[in-house]
Amino acid sequence: LTTREKNKSESIIDSKLLSERYSELAQKNKFICIQLLHPEKSEIENEYYDFNLKELLVGLDTLNNYLTFDLMSFYKDSLGINSANAADYFWKIDGHHNSKGYEAMGKGVFSFIKPVVIRKINENNHRKSY
């Protein structure tokens, strides 16, 4: 293996271990940990992440109290952000979201978190009724 391939493999292992630990912590302390996948402008324009996330995400859906939300698909499917207009959502100089981009991110996070919060409220109300 090249140094780059070895580093990638080690980072995937480390990241999965970190996700497992966050899952354990979330379960122990009764909260839900949400991992947010956030594309850069070039990744939106190319319609794929520069780093292949498939290996990284395998098995995470089985972790307790741990969820993953990908903004890439939300940006594309719900907000129509694509290669033609991605530049409207990022600062030209540093590549971070501008106010329009943070608004889009907020909408995405809200759309994902709202049903999670509602489900948690319903579970808590159900437990209290006994």
Secondary structure, 3 states (H helix, E strand, C coil): CCHHHHHHHHHHHHHHHHHHHHHHHHHHHCCCEEEEECCCHHHHHHCCCCCCCHHHHCCHHHCCCEEEEEHHHHHHHHHCCCCCCHHHHECCCCCCECHHHHHHHHHHHHHHHHHHHHHHHHHHHHHHCC
